[in-house]
Amino acid sequence: MNRRKFFKNSFGAGMAAATAITFGTAPRILSNIKKSENEIIYDLAAIKGGEPDVMFEKAIKAVGGMSRFVKKNQVVVLKPNIGWNAEPERAANTNPKLISKVIEHCFEAGAKDVYVFDHTCDNWQLCYTNSGIESVVKKAGGKIVPGNSESYYQDVDITAGKSLKQTSVHELILESDVFINIPVLKHHSSTKLSIAMKNLMGVVWDRGYWHRNNLHQCIADYPTFRKPDLNIIDAYSVMKKNGPKGVSEADCILYKSQIISADIVAADAAAAKLFGHSPEEIDYIKYADEMGVGTMNLENLSISRIKV
């Protein structure tokens, strides 16, 4: 069965929200450009001081606007962190205000459909509901779909991987035109931090393999197969301890920040610094830099620093 046929059959049988659609498979490569002599498109935007939706509205302009990443009639998949049955105030999941605003911008750029999913750790229906993400996705016109069945995943080879050589990836990632990664910055008991690369564990079926086979290296290996076109790191409320799920709001500090970049390694490096770590302290960031996935050397990038 070919990939598109599998996608239509599995999702058509498994959920009413996913209709038959046509996808392109090739990820796009973005480069630094100028819109005009006076308008620079930055490699990375770092913003602080506002609400999640307000910060995104301003910061996305610094990296070229959503129209740089999403074109007319394209199908977009958003991968927030929705892994935990926790209310937004606990910051275990991506802030729903940010998700809503990203969907709005995708449609304004001409997107045909915007899908949202995660392979959750807790019960997926409770995660989707109690995170507040399901309701904002539907209100914004997006389609939220599950990741809880192995039938939604396809086997792929990770040819450049060192520890991760094969895995099974959600069909939405394989068949979307545009892939936008929207993690939340937080403490993690196994990797010190959970950010953009770590968030990609939610697009595969067998996360346990990663934990058993050099977790940091597997995290660095996966984006050699499929890097997100855009990474938007939610650092509005940041879980400083007891991650990844957290215990209560007392685990969190209000940072009111956000980081946006097409370079997943640079985005993670900037977020690590925001949290209080040097990028070299987080092994998967260091490994990904060494493998050429992106760069953790922020000094070589053009960065827009914005205060609301």
Stockholm file with secondary structure:
# STOCKHOLM 1.0

chainA/1-308         MNRRKFFKNSFGAGMAAATAITFGTAPRILSNIKKSENEIIYDLAAIKGGEPDVMFEKAIKAVGGMSRFVKKNQVVVLKPNIGWNAEPERAANTNPKLISKVIEHCFEAGAKDVYVFDHTCDNWQLCYTNSGIESVVKKAGGKIVPGNSESYYQDVDITAGKSLKQTSVHELILESDVFINIPVLKHHSSTKLSIAMKNLMGVVWDRGYWHRNNLHQCIADYPTFRKPDLNIIDAYSVMKKNGPKGVSEADCILYKSQIISADIVAADAAAAKLFGHSPEEIDYIKYADEMGVGTMNLENLSISRIKV
#=GR chainA/1-308 SS CCHHHHHHHHHHHHCTTCCCCCCCCCCCCCCCCEEETTEECCSEEEEESSCHHHHHHHHHHHTTCGGGTCCTTCEEEEEECCCSSCCGGGCSSCCHHHHHHHHHHHHHTTCSEEEECCCCSSCHHHHHHHTSHHHHHHHHTCEECCCCCGGGEEEEECTTCSSCCEEEEEHHHHHCSEEEEECEEEEETTTEEECHHHHGGGGBSCHHHHHHSCHHHHHHHGGGTCCCSEEEEEEEEEECSSTTTCSSGGGEEEEEEEEEESCHHHHHHHHHHHHTCCGGGSHHHHHHHHTTSSCCCGGGSCEEEEEC
#=GC SS_cons         CCHHHHHHHHHHHHCTTCCCCCCCCCCCCCCCCEEETTEECCSEEEEESSCHHHHHHHHHHHTTCGGGTCCTTCEEEEEECCCSSCCGGGCSSCCHHHHHHHHHHHHHTTCSEEEECCCCSSCHHHHHHHTSHHHHHHHHTCEECCCCCGGGEEEEECTTCSSCCEEEEEHHHHHCSEEEEECEEEEETTTEEECHHHHGGGGBSCHHHHHHSCHHHHHHHGGGTCCCSEEEEEEEEEECSSTTTCSSGGGEEEEEEEEEESCHHHHHHHHHHHHTCCGGGSHHHHHHHHTTSSCCCGGGSCEEEEEC
//
